[in-house]
């Protein structure tokens, strides 16, 4: 089981790397978010194959969140590629008025599903951790996501709702000269996501426990 868990952790690690980091060539994101989310979904399937005694309802919920994550990130990428929304703060000046604000708010709200998706990912790997160090690492990832990721995501969702209702850019409006404010929540949430990557890396690199010799 542990070898398969390490393999699943490695796949989820690279999938989450695609989701967390962006590498744009124009409008095209080289590190495609929907591909990364699909890799996490595949990793969970690999992990479940060796966890036959786990709660099936919990696994179904986890898979559902990651299916929604694939959908949400896919819609966002298509909206960016199609020119419906700006792909970064520098390009917002080219998108005045409701044409960009409300579609941007909608696609941003869709990506809120990444928060519960990450929570469920943590829960599934935490359940199969086989060393105290791995257990502690997953517990830290969960606490960071709860203390940092959840409040920032909720605040961002509220701003998206305000933007949709009013048709006005919030906080990172280029006209206000506060574009750098957009980086603050991204950096804060990145800290929680980075520790999740650390937990996945540790799980993927932790060797099997040696069997206890017979007395």
C-alpha positions, 0 to 999 in steps of 0.5 A, spaced: 500 500 500 505 504 501 509 504 494 502 505 491 501 511 496 508 514 494 506 513 487 499 517 488 503 522 492 508 524 486 502 524 481 498 529 485 505 533 487 506 535 479 498 536 478 498 541 484 504 544 481 500 545 475 494 548 479 498 553 483 503 556 478 502 559 472 507 560 466 504 564 461 506 565 453 501 570 452 494 568 453 496 560 454 498 557 460 503 552 459 502 549 466 495 548 464 490 548 471 485 543 468 491 538 466 493 539 473 486 538 476 485 532 472 492 529 475 490 530 482 484 526 480 487 520 477 492 520 483 486 520 488 484 514 484 490 510 484 490 512 492 483 509 493 485 503 489 489 501 495 484 503 500 479 498 500 476 499 507 476 507 507 469 510 507 466 510 500 462 516 501 468 520 503 472 518 496 466 520 492 465 526 495 473 527 494 472 525 487 466 530 486 470 536 488 476 534 483 471 533 477 468 540 479 475 543 479 477 540 472 471 543 470 472 550 473 479 551 471 477 548 464 472 554 464 477 559 466 482 557 461 477 557 455 475 564 458 482 567 458 484 564 451 478 566 448 479 573 450 473 574 455 477 575 461 484 578 462 489 573 464 493 578 469 493 585 472 497 588 467 492 587 461 486 589 465 486 596 462 484 593 456 478 590 459 474 596 461 467 596 464 462 590 464 465 586 459 470 584 463 468 585 470 462 580 470 465 574 466 472 575 471 468 575 477 464 569 475 470 565 473 474 567 479 468 564 483 468 558 479 475 556 482 473 557 489 472 549 488 479 548 489 479 550 496 474 544 498 478 540 493 484 541 497 481 539 503 479 533 501 485 531 498 489 532 505 484 528 508 485 522 504 492 522 504 492 523 512 488 517 512 493 513 509 499 516 512 504 511 515 509 515 519 508 520 525 512 525 521 507 524 515 501 525 519 504 531 522 505 534 516 498 533 513 495 536 519 500 542 518 497 542 511 490 542 514 491 547 519 494 552 514 489 551 509 484 552 514 487 558 517 490 562 511 487 559 505 479 559 507 479 566 510 483 569 503 478 565 499 472 567 502 474 574 502 476 573 494 469 570 493 465 576 496 469 581 492 468 577 486 460 577 488 461 585 489 464 586 482 459 582 479 453 586 482 457 593 481 461 591 475 467 595 478 474 592 479 475 592 486 482 593 490 486 591 484 483 597 479 489 599 475 486 606 475 487 606 483 494 605 482 493 599 487 494 593 482 500 590 487 494 589 492 492 583 487 498 579 489 497 579 497 492 574 497 495 570 492 502 570 496 498 568 502 494 562 499 501 560 496 504 559 503 498 554 504 499 551 498 506 550 498 506 546 505 501 542 501 506 540 496 511 539 501 507 534 504 506 530 498 513 531 496 514 527 503 509 522 502 512 520 495 519 520 498 518 516 505 520 509 504 516 503 507 517 501 514 521 495 515 517 489 518 517 488 525 522 481 526 518 476 529 519 474 536 
